[in-house]
Amino acid sequence: MIPFLVIEIIWRVIFGFALCAIWICFVLTAFGLITFKVELELITPTEILLVASVLSTLVFLGFIKLLLTFYQGYRIVKKANDRQRMYGSNFCRMKTSFTGKPTSL
């Protein structure tokens, strides 16, 4: 489970940087600081970058929402493992074997 989380975090960082680059290109194109030629006459470069930016943002948000279920499962497993390491393997037996008997004077 840990290698999956590491790969997912690295992938999310790379995708996040690419997403920022797309939005920066859109802003620069919107203000006319950079230009590029589009073969289609129906759509402008600014509109292409806007659509690409919005769609990539939605895909990124969907990816994060999807992986939140994996993180919740990881938290449950980690909590159980931490509890087992903290109390040892005899935790359940210790809890059930001790009974409270009243003391007599």
PyMOL commands that set and color helices and strands:
alter all, ss='L'
color gray80, all
select helices_A, chain A and resi 2-30+45-87+91-97
alter helices_A, ss='H'
color red, helices_A
deselect
rebuild
show_as cartoon
